[in-house]
């Protein structure tokens, strides 16, 4: 069996060809139409010389064409490279060159930046331009013209589960890095090739398509940008099971609720509090501030790549008592590692906890497995189907893969603690850990305590130099509209939730906490802000 991403999609197409696959704004396509359009684009790319192993950039917001372009590449056994549409020219030039792109599919509005970036990259020879009504001049072939000139039939060579998938991830520092996976491995780790509840692998390549044929479609809305793994795999996994994927080009909380109401969305994927809090506030305000939107179709709300704080979980359960919330943890390097469930009757007093998958474990700083005893701390690791490494970066690859007792683990760097009930509490990225007087403080734990205060909208915690303690804990706090900066009350509040040595010694009240497009915290910005501005 191939276990190839293009094959898995085609199995679903063959099972439910007339089911709606994708909706974006007023447009929608069936699985058959989606497949045929991807076949046509693949034909155009092949006619331009793109073949197996070549890298095709996809530089676009969330749209039907974005997914068509990605699967067109996979059909050719080529590799789709998602391009962050927020990048400036220098960042584009680096990514285009580092990823060795030979073709690029991009929205017309980015034509000026593409032209500047390509001035030093003559090997990027094929451009396909999605018309977005921006009116920009461009070089290359217009997207719909490229499709019109090609056959809708499948005319591709046999594919393999060894074909490569690459996801560029920026992390929190440095240049973006391309994480390389085999198709089968990434499908097993992120795309539905494993039962996330039991840890058992899907046994048959056609199993998901057969399930899709036997069951009605779920309507799913991945909100975050498709340039990131969380949204890509929410969409891919939905397509492999015959669901209907609804896309919104940008994050607008009111537009999202209008879309949920209109399209009767049943499953929504967000990225932690950065998306959840604005969504909850827009839902409470309703259209025109008069009445709430109709969110009665929602069955699940899932957070990928960043956890919900406890206060947001409680607010969501209050607003949607019949909706199941899940926190899924993982990364571009590790794949799915664990999940936490929150429902109406759940215990909301717990910290950011999840249940590990069978493939997950904790590893100490000496590279040994940590015994699953309450209170034991280590770096989260995952075995089984893991990446090949970073593209063109063997040194970085060696730093995150370890072998323990003959088993290869990927260890991205996040810490966690075993609990008595068998779950683990997430403590945060080790590189952000604050060492204050010899005690380790993990930012995520303190941030959760801060955001549990009703006046706090968002918060980031950083370590700052301290002559006596080595480092002290500092907190940047974004208050809710109308809330006053009563820092004494905030300090008293968090002292009831965390030990005294974890409590921030310095506070900065900011207009907005800065986060990456994924919703992940921008700790370098937070540290620079705290260093360059007087505390409150």
C-alpha positions in Angstrom: 0.0 0.0 0.0 1.3 3.5 -0.9 0.1 5.5 2.1 0.6 8.6 -0.1 -1.2 11.9 0.6 -2.4 12.2 -3.0 -3.6 8.5 -3.1 -5.4 9.0 0.2 -7.3 12.0 -1.2 -8.1 10.2 -4.4 -9.6 7.3 -2.4 -12.0 9.8 -0.8 -12.8 11.3 -4.2 -13.7 7.9 -5.6 -15.8 7.1 -2.6 -17.8 10.4 -2.4 -17.2 12.3 -5.7 -20.3 14.5 -5.5 -20.0 15.5 -1.8 -18.9 19.1 -1.1 -15.2 19.1 -0.4 -14.3 22.8 0.0 -16.2 26.1 0.7 -14.6 29.5 0.7 -16.9 32.6 0.7 -19.4 32.1 -2.1 -17.5 29.4 -3.9 -17.6 25.6 -3.3 -16.3 22.6 -5.1 -17.2 18.9 -4.9 -14.6 16.2 -4.3 -14.7 15.4 -8.0 -14.2 19.0 -9.0 -11.4 19.5 -6.5 -9.6 16.4 -7.8 -10.1 17.5 -11.5 -8.8 21.0 -10.8 -5.8 19.6 -9.0 -5.1 17.2 -11.9 -5.2 20.1 -14.3 -2.8 22.2 -12.3 -0.5 19.1 -11.9 -0.6 18.8 -15.7 0.5 22.4 -16.2 3.3 22.0 -13.7 4.5 18.8 -15.4 4.4 20.5 -18.8 6.7 23.1 -17.2 9.2 20.4 -16.2 8.1 19.9 -12.6 8.5 16.3 -11.5 9.1 13.9 -8.6 11.2 15.5 -5.8 10.9 19.0 -7.1 9.8 21.8 -4.7 6.7 23.9 -5.5 6.0 27.0 -3.4 2.4 27.8 -2.5 2.2 31.5 -1.5 -1.5 32.2 -0.7 -4.0 32.8 2.0 -6.7 30.2 3.0 -8.5 29.5 -0.3 -9.6 26.6 -2.5 -6.7 27.2 -4.8 -4.2 26.8 -1.9 -5.3 23.2 -1.3 -5.5 22.5 -5.0 -2.0 23.6 -5.5 -0.6 21.5 -2.6 -2.3 18.3 -3.8 -1.3 19.1 -7.4 2.3 18.9 -6.2 1.7 15.7 -4.3 0.1 14.1 -7.4 3.3 14.6 -9.2 5.4 13.2 -6.3 6.7 16.8 -6.0 6.9 18.6 -2.6 4.6 21.5 -1.8 6.3 24.3 0.3 3.9 26.6 2.1 5.1 30.2 2.1 4.2 32.6 4.9 2.3 35.4 3.2 3.4 37.8 6.0 7.1 37.6 5.0 8.9 40.6 3.6 11.1 40.4 0.5 14.3 39.3 2.3 12.5 36.5 4.2 11.0 35.4 0.9 14.3 35.4 -0.8 15.8 33.2 2.0 12.9 30.8 1.9 12.7 30.5 -1.9 16.4 29.8 -2.0 16.7 27.5 1.1 13.7 25.4 -0.1 15.2 25.1 -3.7 11.9 26.1 -5.3 11.5 25.4 -9.0 7.9 26.6 -9.3 5.7 29.0 -7.3 1.9 29.4 -7.1 1.1 32.7 -5.6 -1.7 35.2 -5.2 -1.6 38.2 -7.5 -1.4 40.7 -4.7 2.1 39.4 -3.8 3.5 39.9 -7.4 5.7 42.9 -6.5 7.4 41.0 -3.6 7.8 37.9 -5.7 9.5 39.9 -8.5 12.0 41.4 -6.1 12.7 38.1 -4.4 13.3 36.3 -7.7 15.9 38.8 -8.8 18.7 36.5 -7.4 16.9 33.1 -8.0 17.0 32.3 -11.7 16.3 28.6 -11.0 12.8 29.4 -9.9 11.4 29.3 -13.5 7.7 28.6 -13.3 5.1 31.0 -11.9 1.4 30.5 -11.6 -0.7 33.4 -10.4 -4.0 33.2 -8.6 -6.2 36.2 -9.6 -7.4 37.9 -6.4 -8.7 41.1 -8.1 -5.8 43.1 -6.7 -5.0 44.4 -10.1 -1.2 43.9 -9.7 0.9 43.3 -12.8 2.6 39.9 -12.8 4.8 37.5 -14.6 3.8 33.9 -15.3 0.6 32.1 -16.2 -2.8 33.0 -14.8 -4.1 30.1 -12.6 -7.4 29.5 -14.4 -5.7 29.7 -17.8 -3.2 27.1 -16.7 -6.1 24.8 -15.6 -8.1 25.3 -18.8 -5.2 24.1 -21.0 -4.8 20.8 -19.3 -6.8 17.5 -19.0 -8.9 16.8 -15.9 -7.9 13.1 -16.0 -5.5 11.4 -13.6 -2.4 10.5 -15.6 0.3 10.0 -13.0 2.9 7.5 -12.2 2.7 5.2 -9.2 3.4 7.0 -5.9 5.0 5.9 -2.7 4.7 6.3 1.1 8.3 7.2 1.0 7.6 10.4 -1.0 8.6 13.5 1.1 6.4 16.1 2.7 8.1 19.3 4.0 6.7 21.8 6.4 8.6 25.0 7.1 8.4 26.0 10.7 9.7 29.3 12.1 9.7 28.4 15.8 10.5 31.3 18.1 13.9 32.3 16.8 16.1 32.2 13.7 15.3 31.4 10.1 12.5 29.0 9.2 13.5 25.3 8.9 12.0 22.7 6.7 10.9 19.6 8.6 11.0 16.5 6.3 8.6 13.6 6.7 7.8 10.6 4.7 4.2 10.7 3.6 3.3 7.6 5.5 5.0 8.9 8.7 3.3 12.3 8.6 -0.1 10.6 7.8 0.4 8.3 10.9 1.4 11.2 13.1 -1.0 14.0 12.0 -3.3 13.0 9.2 -5.7 10.5 10.7 -3.6 7.4 10.2 -3.9 6.7 13.9 -6.8 6.5 16.3 -6.0 9.4 18.6 -8.0 7.9 21.4 -6.6 4.4 21.4 -3.2 4.9 19.7 -3.9 2.1 17.2 -2.9 2.6 13.6 -5.3 2.5 10.6 -4.8 -0.9 9.1 -6.0 -0.3 5.6 -5.2 2.4 3.1 -8.9 2.7 2.1 -10.3 2.6 5.6 -10.9 6.3 6.0 -12.5 6.6 2.5 -14.7 3.6 3.3 -15.8 5.3 6.6 -16.5 8.5 4.6 -18.7 6.7 2.2 -20.7 5.1 5.0 -21.2 8.3 7.1 -22.6 11.8 6.4 -20.1 14.6 6.0 -19.0 16.7 9.0 -18.5 20.4 8.3 -15.1 21.5 9.6 -13.6 25.0 9.8 -9.8 25.2 10.4 -9.3 28.9 11.2 -5.6 29.3 11.4 -3.6 29.9 8.1 -2.8 26.9 5.9 0.8 28.1 5.9 1.1 26.3 9.2 0.8 22.7 10.2 -2.1 23.0 12.6 -4.5 24.2 9.8 -2.9 22.0 7.1 -3.5 18.8 9.0 -6.9 19.8 10.2 -7.8 20.3 6.5 -6.0 17.2 5.2 -7.4 14.9 7.9 -10.9 16.2 7.1 -10.5 15.6 3.4 -9.2 12.1 3.9 -12.5 11.3 5.8 -14.9 12.9 3.4 -15.7 16.0 5.5 -16.6 19.4 4.1 -13.8 21.9 4.8 -14.8 25.6 5.2 -12.1 28.2 4.7 -11.9 31.8 5.7 -9.1 34.0 4.1 -8.2 35.8 7.3 -8.9 35.9 11.1 -12.0 38.0 11.6 -14.0 36.8 14.6 -17.4 38.2 13.5 -16.9 36.8 10.0 -16.0 33.4 11.5 -19.3 33.4 13.5 -21.2 34.4 10.4 -19.6 31.5 8.6 -20.4 29.1 11.4 -24.0 30.2 11.4 -24.4 30.1 7.6 -22.5 26.9 6.8 -23.7 25.1 10.0 -20.1 24.3 11.0 -19.8 21.3 13.4 -16.1 21.2 14.2 -13.8 24.3 14.5 -10.1 24.3 14.9 -8.4 27.3 16.6 -4.9 28.0 18.1 -5.2 28.6 21.8 -6.3 31.7 23.6 -5.0 34.1 20.9 -8.0 33.0 18.7 -10.4 31.7 21.3 -10.6 34.9 23.4 -11.5 37.2 20.5 -14.0 34.6 19.2 -15.7 34.4 22.6 -16.0 38.2 22.8 -17.4 38.5 19.3 -19.9 35.7 20.0 -21.0 37.4 23.2 -21.5 40.7 21.4 -23.4 39.1 18.5 -24.3 40.7 15.2 -24.8 44.4 15.9 -24.4 43.9 19.7 -28.0 42.7 20.0 -28.1 39.0 20.0 -25.6 36.1 19.8 -24.8 34.3 16.7 -26.3 30.9 16.1 -23.6 28.5 17.1 -25.9 25.6 17.8 -24.4 23.5 15.0 -21.0 23.3 16.8 -20.1 19.9 18.3 -16.4 20.3 18.9 -13.9 23.1 19.2 -10.3 21.9 19.0 -7.1 23.8 19.8 -3.9 22.8 18.0 -0.4 24.1 18.5 -1.3 26.2 21.6 -3.3 25.2 24.7 -6.4 26.9 26.1 -6.0 28.6 29.4 -8.3 27.4 32.2 -10.3 30.6 32.1 -11.0 30.3 28.4 -12.0 26.7 28.8 -14.5 27.8 31.5 -15.8 30.7 29.3 -16.2 28.3 26.3 -18.1 25.7 28.4 -20.4 28.4 29.8 -21.2 29.7 26.3 -21.4 26.2 24.7 -22.4 23.7 27.4 -22.9 20.9 24.9 -19.7 21.4 22.9 -16.6 19.2 23.6 -13.3 21.1 23.8 -10.0 19.4 23.1 -6.4 20.6 23.5 -4.1 18.7 21.1 -0.4 19.0 21.6 2.4 18.4 19.2 4.6 20.2 16.8 5.8 20.3 13.2 8.7 18.0 14.3 6.8 15.6 16.6 3.3 15.2 15.2 0.4 14.5 17.5 1.6 13.8 21.1 -1.4 14.1 23.4 -4.9 15.4 23.9 -6.9 16.9 26.7 -10.7 16.8 26.8 -12.9 19.4 28.4 -16.7 19.0 28.6 -19.6 20.5 30.6 -18.9 18.2 33.6 -15.1 18.3 33.4 -12.9 19.4 36.3 -11.8 22.9 35.4 -9.4 23.3 38.4 -6.7 21.3 36.7 -3.7 22.9 35.0 -2.8 22.5 31.3 -3.0 18.7 31.2 -3.3 16.2 28.4 -3.2 12.4 28.1 -0.1 11.2 26.2 -0.4 9.0 23.1 1.2 5.5 23.3 4.2 6.8 21.3 4.9 9.7 23.7 7.2 9.8 26.7 9.4 12.1 28.8 13.2 12.1 28.5 15.5 13.8 31.0 18.3 16.2 30.1 20.8 13.2 30.1 18.8 11.4 27.4 17.2 8.8 29.6 13.5 7.9 29.8 11.8 9.4 32.8 9.8 6.9 34.9 6.0 7.9 34.8 5.9 8.8 38.5 3.9 11.7 39.9 6.0 14.9 39.9 8.7 13.6 37.5 9.7 16.3 34.9 11.3 15.8 31.5 11.2 16.8 27.9 8.3 15.6 25.8 9.4 13.0 23.2 7.7 10.9 20.6 8.7 7.6 19.0 7.2 5.6 16.1 6.5 7.6 13.0 8.8 10.7 13.2 10.4 13.0 10.7 13.5 12.3 8.6 15.1 15.6 9.9 15.4 19.2 8.8 16.0 20.0 5.2 19.6 20.8 4.5 20.4 21.1 8.2 22.0 17.9 9.6 23.4 19.7 12.6 20.0 20.9 13.7 18.5 17.5 13.0 21.0 15.8 15.3 20.0 18.2 18.1 16.3 17.0 18.3 16.6 13.3 17.6 17.9 10.9 20.3 18.1 7.2 20.6 17.1 5.6 23.9 17.4 1.8 24.3 17.6 1.4 20.6 14.4 3.5 19.9 14.6 6.8 17.9 12.7 9.7 19.5 12.1 13.2 18.4 12.5 15.7 21.2 11.4 19.3 20.2 12.2 20.8 23.6 8.9 21.3 25.6 8.8 20.2 29.2 6.1 18.4 31.0 5.4 16.7 34.4 3.8 13.4 35.1 0.7 13.5 37.3 -0.9 10.9 39.6 -3.9 10.3 37.3 -1.6 9.3 34.4 -1.9 12.6 32.6 0.9 15.1 32.1 1.0 18.8 32.9 2.5 21.0 30.1 5.2 23.3 31.5 6.4 25.1 28.3 9.5 25.3 26.1 12.7 24.6 27.9 14.5 27.5 26.2 12.0 29.9 27.8 12.3 28.3 31.3 13.2 30.9 34.0 15.9 29.9 36.5 15.2 32.1 39.5 17.4 31.4 42.5 17.9 27.9 41.4 14.1 27.2 41.0 12.8 26.5 37.5 9.7 28.4 36.5 7.9 27.5 33.3 6.2 30.5 31.6 3.0 28.6 30.5 2.1 27.8 34.1 2.4 31.4 35.2 0.6 32.7 32.1 -2.3 30.4 32.9 -2.6 31.8 36.4 -2.5 35.3 35.1 -5.2 34.7 32.5 -7.5 33.2 35.0 -8.0 36.7 36.4 -11.2 38.2 35.0 -9.4 41.5 34.0 -6.6 39.8 32.0 -7.1 39.3 28.3 -3.7 37.9 27.5 -0.2 37.5 29.1 3.3 36.5 28.4 6.0 35.6 31.0 9.7 36.0 30.4 12.9 35.6 32.5 14.9 38.8 33.1 18.4 39.3 34.5 18.6 39.7 38.3 21.8 40.3 40.3 20.7 38.3 43.3 18.6 35.5 41.7 20.2 35.2 38.3 16.8 35.7 36.7 13.5 37.0 37.9 10.0 36.4 36.5 8.5 39.2 34.5 5.0 39.4 33.0 3.5 41.4 30.1 -0.2 41.8 30.6 -2.9 42.8 28.2 -6.0 43.9 30.1 -9.6 43.6 29.0 -11.2 46.8 27.7 -12.3 49.0 30.6 -10.2 47.1 33.2 -7.8 49.2 35.4 -4.2 48.1 36.1 -4.8 46.9 39.7 -1.5 45.0 39.8 -1.8 44.5 43.6 -5.0 42.6 43.2 -3.6 40.7 40.2 -0.5 39.7 42.3 -2.7 38.6 45.2 -4.8 36.5 42.8 -2.0 34.5 41.3 -0.4 33.9 44.7 -3.5 31.7 45.4 -2.7 29.6 42.4 1.1 29.2 42.2 4.1 29.2 44.5 5.6 32.5 45.6 8.9 32.0 43.7 6.9 31.7 40.4 5.0 35.0 40.9 6.2 37.8 38.6 8.4 40.4 40.3 7.8 42.9 37.5 4.8 43.8 35.4 4.3 45.6 32.1 0.8 46.5 31.0 0.7 46.6 27.2 -1.9 47.5 24.6 -1.6 44.1 23.0 0.4 41.0 23.5 2.2 40.2 20.3 1.9 36.7 19.0 2.9 34.9 15.8 0.3 34.3 13.0 -0.1 30.8 14.5 -1.1 32.2 17.8 2.1 31.1 19.4 3.7 33.6 21.8 6.4 36.0 20.5 8.8 35.7 23.5 11.7 37.6 21.8 9.4 40.6 21.4 8.2 40.3 25.0 11.8 40.1 26.4 12.8 43.1 24.3 9.8 45.1 25.4 10.5 44.3 29.1 14.1 45.2 28.8 13.5 48.5 27.0 10.6 49.8 29.1 10.2 50.6 32.8 8.0 48.2 34.8 4.7 49.4 36.3 
